[in-house]
Amino acid sequence: MTTREEYELRLKIIEQWIEIKPNEELMEALKTAQREIKELGLVEYQREI
C-alpha cells in the first residue's frame, strides 16, 4: 500500500465515522487528512518534474 493509498483509506474511515457520529474532533481529523493528501499529491507532482 502506497502512502497515498494509506491516506485515502484513512480519509474514507474518518468520513464514515463522521456519518455515524459527527463531532469537532473528527471534523478536524478530516481536514488534516485532506491537507496531507493534497501535500502528498504536490510532492508526487514535483518528483515527476
Summary of the structure (lengths in Angstrom):
residues: 49
radius of gyration: 12.4
end to end distance: 23.3
largest distance: 41.9
contacts: 112
relative contact order: 0.16
helix: 88%
strand: 0%
